[in-house]
Amino acid sequence: MSIAAPGARANPRAERNELAAAFAALRGRLALVALLLGLAGLAWWSTADRMAGMDAGPGTDLGALGWFLGVWVVMMAAMMFPALAPTVALYAQMTRRRGPARPLLFAGSYLLVWGAAGLLAYGAFKLGRGVLGNDLAWGAGGRWLAGGVLAFAAVYELTPLKDVCLAKCRSPLGFLLGNWREGSRGALEMGARHAGWCLGCCWALMAALFALGVMSLIWMALVAALVVLEKTLPWRRAVTGGTAALLLVLAVAVVAVPHAVPGLVVPGGSHAMGTMHSMGAMH
């Protein structure tokens, strides 16, 4: 099997071979995969329970830091574990020690990096709201900001940086061979490194989630589906191009006809106003 050198962009055939190896590992580690998907399913249930009755629109208050980080980490498990499963299964197949401990350390370290990213997102959100205040209200510049973030995310899908990071995420065997470390500490290091590449690949999609409504299960599901499709389907260019087109359409629609966007809770609308009372429980 041909493996791209570390830092190189994988060619399509090598990439497909690596994806095939990862999916073969899935079949060989069904119990581990079932555990990861079960954790993802539990995370979806927990997220839905916590978000019940909340304002799911753009710019909704994120609540206290501890509350948000708890929700964010659970959200990331729900959204990212399905796409991570092939890499974790392949790691489990390559490690010398049997059992789920080290693969779960790999996944836990991966999740910790995404937790740190959530902390940065929280800080940026609070800083922006503190500096700009009412200028970010939906009736002022809010929808333009949301549209701009979505347009930027669309452009990022087509950049070389996105391409390189996505190639790493789609080449789990090459990543593991190029970054292999033994032991539990190695599992933690590799999980964190893999999360770094996935963060480089998906951070703009997460920014788009904030623009559409970070507390919305509908937009969470859409972004999670895009992440899985980009990382697992063999037609990488077509998928990223389709994602970029979808984000661009959403950017235009959010600015021009927000009430016509399916699933978008427009701030100030009847649904948003009817759920504001639930936010007090987070403080």
N, C-alpha and C positions, 0 to 999 in steps of 0.2 A: 504494500500500500504506500502510495506517495504521500509524504507529509510535508506541508509548507514549513519552511524555516521560521523560527521565532521572529516576529515582526514583519514577515512577508505576507502579502495578500494571497490567500489560497485561490488556486484556479478552480473553476466550477466542477471539474471531474473529481479532483482531490477532495473538494468540499463535500460532494455527494457521497464519496466513499467513506469519509469520516462520519457523516450523519448516519450512514448505513451501519457502521460499527457501533455507534452509540445506541441505535435502535435495537441492534442485536443484543447489546448489554441489557437493555430494558427487559427483553424476554428472558434473559438469564438471571435477573435479579427481581423477580416479580414481587416478592415479599417486601423488599425495600421500596420499590416503586409504589406499591399499594400503601405503604406507610406514609410516603411523601404526599401522595395524592389525597390520602385520608386527612393528613394535617392541613393540606390546602383546603379541602372541603370544610373542615372544622373552622378554619380561618374565615372562609366565606360566610359560614353561619354566624360566627361571632361578630363579624363586621356588619352583617345585615341587622343583627340584634342591636348593636350599639348605635347604628345610624337610623333606626326606626323613628320616624317622626321628625327627623332633623331637616334643616334647610339644606337642600342638595344643589343649590345654585352656585354660580361663580362668585368668588369673594366672600363666601360664608366665613364667619369667625372660626378660628381653629381651636378655640378654647385654651385651657391651661396647658403648659408644656408637657407635663407628665401624662395627661389624658391624651393629647395628640400623639405623642411618641408611642404610647401603647397601641392606639388605633392604627398608626402608620405601620408599625412592625407587623401587626397581624394582617393588614392590607397587603404588605409586600409578600408575606408568606402565601396569601391567597392568590396573588397575581403572578408571582415569579416561580413558585415551586413546580408548577406543571412544566414550564419551559426548562427548568433546571434539572428535572428528573433524569434525562438521558446522560448528562454529564456526571451526576452523582452515581448513577448505575455503572457507568464506565469506570469511574474511580474505584468503586467497590470491587469491580472485576479485576482491576490491576493491582490493588493493594494485597499484601501477603496475608494480612490478618482478616479472618472472617468475622461476621457479625456487623451490626448496624452502627456501632459506636463511632468509628472514624468517618464513615459517610455522613452521619448526623453532625459531627463536628464541622465537616466541610460545609454542609448546608447552613449550620448555625453561624459560622463565620461569614458566609455569604450574606446572610440576613442582617448581621451586625453592621456591615458596610452600608447596606441600604437604610438601616436605622440612622446611621450618621448622616446620610444624605437627607433624611427627613428632618433632622435637627437643623441642617443648613437651610432647607426650604422654609422651615418654621421661622428662623431668624430673618430671612429675606422678606417673608410675608409681613412679619410684624414691623420690620424697619420701613418697608414701603408704605404700610398703612400709617405708621407714626409720622413719617415725613410728609406724605401727600394727603393724608386724611380724606376729606370729602371729595378730593379730585379723583379718587378711585371709585367713587360711587357709580353704579351702573348708568344712571342718567347723566353723568358727567363724562369722565373718560374711561369708565370701567369696561364698557363693551368694546371700545377701541383697543384697550390694553389686551382684553381677551382675544380679540381678532388678531392683534399683532403677535401675541404669543403663539397662537395656532399657525399663523403664516410662517413664523420663524421655525417652528417645529417641522413644518412641511419642507422648508428649504434644507434644514439640517439632515433630513432623510436622504438627500442627494449629495451630501458632502463626502470628501475623501475620509475624514475622521470617522464619520458614521460607518463607512464602508469597511475600514480597518477594524474597528471595534466589533462590528457585526460578524466579520470573518472569523475573529477569535472566538466569538460565542458559538458560531456554527462549526467550529473545528475542535471539538472537545478532546479528541485523541492527540492532536498536535499541541494543544494547550497543556495537557497533562504531561506529555513526554518532554516538553520544553521547560516545564516548571516543577518537575517532580521533586517532592520532599518526603522523606520517610517519617513515620511516626505520627503521633497525635498533633504535635506542633506543625508538622508538614501539612496535615489536613487543614488546620486552621489557616496556615499561610496560603495554601492553594485556593481555599474557599474565598479568602479575602481578595486575592489577585484576580480570580475569575469574576468576582463581583465588581472589581474595578473596571474590567473590560465591559461588563454588562451595563454598568452605570454610564460609561461613555457611549454605549449603544442606545440606551433607553431613557436618558435623563430628559431629553426634549419631549418624549411621549408623556413622561410624568408631569412636565410643565404644562403640556396640553391638558392633562387631567385636571390640574389646578384651574386652568382657564375655563374649563367646561363645568367644573363642580367636583371638587375632590371628595366630597361626601356623597356623591351619587353612585349608587350601585350600577346603574346603566352605563355610565361612562367608565367606571372601573372595569366592567366586563368587556367593553369595547377595547380599551387599552390592553388588558390582559390577553385578549384574543389576538390583537396585532402583534404583541410580543411573541406569543407562541408561533404564529404564522411566520414571522420574520426569521425566527431561529430554527425552524424545523422544515419548512417547505423547500423543495429543491430549486424553485425558481426565485432566487434571491432578488434579482433586479426587478422582476415583475412585481414582487410583493412590496418592496420598498417604494417603487414607483406608484403603486396603488395606494399605499399608505400616505405618501406625499400628496397625491391628488385628493384623497378623502379629507386630509387636514386642511388643505387649501379651500376646498368647498365649504367646510365648516367655518373657516376663518371669515369668508365672505358672508355666509349666512348669519353668523353671530352678529356681525356689524349691521347688515342690511335688513334682515328679517328674523330677528331672534325668536319671536313667538312661533315661527314656522319650523324651527329646528326640533325634531322629535326628541323627547327626553330632556330638553334643556329647561331648567327651572329659572325663569327670568326674575332677577331680584326685583322686589316691589310688587310682583304679581300676587294673585290671590293664594296660590299654593305656598309661595315663599313666606308671605305674611302669616299664614295659618300655622306655620311650624316654628316660628321664632321662639315661642315659649319654651321649647325643648332645650335651647342653648344654655339656659340658666343652670341646668344640671351639671354642666361641664366646668363651672367656675367654683 
